[in-house]
Amino acid sequence: MLPFIHGVAETYIDNERDLLPQCCFVFPNKRSATFFHHAYARACNEKGLQLIHPATVTISDFILEMAHTVEPLSLIHISEPTRPY
C-alpha cells in the first residue's frame, strides 16, 4: 500500500510538474514536511526525474507570514450611540 504522503508527491509530480517550483505546501508540522520531502525525492528517483523541491511551510509559520502581509481590520467604535430602527 502506498503511503498517503507518497501518493500526494507522485500526483503532483505527474500532474503539476511544471508548476512545482512555484508551489508551496502547507503542513501541520515540520515532521510531515520532512516526510513529504523524502517522499518527493523518492518519487523523483523512481521516475528518473531531477526536479526542484517545492517550498514547504508549517501552518503556524504560514499564518504568521500572512498576518504580516494583511492589513488589520478597522476598529469599530463601541462608544457610538446606537440608532433606533
Kinemage of the C-alpha trace (Angstrom):
@kinemage 1
@onewidth
@group {chain A} dominant
@subgroup {mainchain}
@vectorlist {calphas} color= white
{ca met a 1} P 0.000 0.000 0.000
{ca leu a 2} L 1.270 3.424 -0.965
{ca pro a 3} L 1.591 5.889 1.937
{ca phe a 4} L -0.658 8.926 1.583
{ca ile a 5} L 2.155 11.485 1.517
{ca his a 6} L 3.969 9.493 -1.194
{ca gly a 7} L 0.761 9.459 -3.241
{ca val a 8} L 0.454 13.224 -2.893
{ca ala a 9} L 4.047 13.707 -4.080
{ca glu a 10} L 3.549 11.380 -7.069
{ca thr a 11} L 0.270 13.006 -8.052
{ca tyr a 12} L 1.769 16.489 -8.062
{ca ile a 13} L 4.823 15.298 -9.984
{ca asp a 14} L 2.614 13.635 -12.604
{ca asn a 15} L 0.045 16.421 -12.948
{ca glu a 16} L 1.743 19.690 -11.975
{ca arg a 17} L 5.404 19.078 -12.816
{ca asp a 18} L 5.975 22.490 -14.405
{ca leu a 19} L 4.335 24.407 -11.554
{ca leu a 20} L 6.039 22.657 -8.614
{ca pro a 21} L 8.919 25.163 -8.262
{ca gln a 22} L 6.267 27.864 -7.757
{ca cys a 23} L 4.177 25.835 -5.276
{ca cys a 24} L 4.269 25.983 -1.516
{ca phe a 25} L 2.839 23.091 0.506
{ca val a 26} L 1.444 23.884 3.957
{ca phe a 27} L 1.765 21.121 6.574
{ca pro a 28} L 0.646 20.871 10.193
{ca asn a 29} L 4.236 20.470 11.444
{ca lys a 30} L 7.872 20.187 10.339
{ca arg a 31} L 7.852 16.416 10.650
{ca ser a 32} L 5.182 15.979 7.985
{ca ala a 33} L 7.030 18.436 5.721
{ca thr a 34} L 10.194 16.337 6.121
{ca phe a 35} L 8.275 13.177 5.218
{ca phe a 36} L 6.926 14.953 2.142
{ca his a 37} L 10.429 15.959 1.031
{ca his a 38} L 11.592 12.351 1.411
{ca ala a 39} L 8.568 11.035 -0.493
{ca tyr a 40} L 9.077 13.670 -3.190
{ca ala a 41} L 12.749 12.735 -3.615
{ca arg a 42} L 11.874 9.036 -3.732
{ca ala a 43} L 9.157 9.609 -6.349
{ca cys a 44} L 11.546 11.693 -8.463
{ca asn a 45} L 14.187 8.952 -8.287
{ca glu a 46} L 11.643 6.278 -9.251
{ca lys a 47} L 10.598 8.325 -12.279
{ca gly a 48} L 14.181 9.264 -13.192
{ca leu a 49} L 13.488 12.973 -12.762
{ca gln a 50} L 15.548 15.710 -11.198
{ca leu a 51} L 13.107 18.346 -10.065
{ca ile a 52} L 13.461 21.268 -7.716
{ca his a 53} L 11.764 20.630 -4.391
{ca pro a 54} L 8.714 22.800 -3.815
{ca ala a 55} L 8.651 25.048 -0.782
{ca thr a 56} L 7.068 23.774 2.413
{ca val a 57} L 5.904 25.670 5.482
{ca thr a 58} L 4.100 24.814 8.689
{ca ile a 59} L 0.595 26.134 9.213
{ca ser a 60} L 1.718 28.299 12.147
{ca asp a 61} L 4.501 29.888 10.068
{ca phe a 62} L 2.086 30.381 7.181
{ca ile a 63} L -0.431 32.198 9.388
{ca leu a 64} L 2.327 34.301 10.932
{ca glu a 65} L 3.590 35.243 7.478
{ca met a 66} L 0.077 36.129 6.300
{ca ala a 67} L -0.541 38.204 9.433
{ca his a 68} L 2.334 40.486 8.458
{ca thr a 69} L 1.124 40.959 4.888
{ca val a 70} L -2.584 41.653 5.514
{ca glu a 71} L -3.821 44.986 6.812
{ca pro a 72} L -5.594 44.749 10.153
{ca leu a 73} L -9.327 45.407 10.169
{ca ser a 74} L -10.541 48.840 11.145
{ca leu a 75} L -11.568 49.142 14.747
{ca ile a 76} L -15.233 49.695 15.434
{ca his a 77} L -16.071 52.488 17.850
{ca ile a 78} L -18.127 50.825 20.552
{ca ser a 79} L -18.871 54.095 22.304
{ca glu a 80} L -21.046 55.421 19.459
{ca pro a 81} L -24.719 55.519 20.438
{ca thr a 82} L -26.933 53.133 18.560
{ca arg a 83} L -29.713 54.435 16.390
{ca pro a 84} L -33.293 53.282 16.907
{ca tyr a 85} L -34.757 51.437 13.927
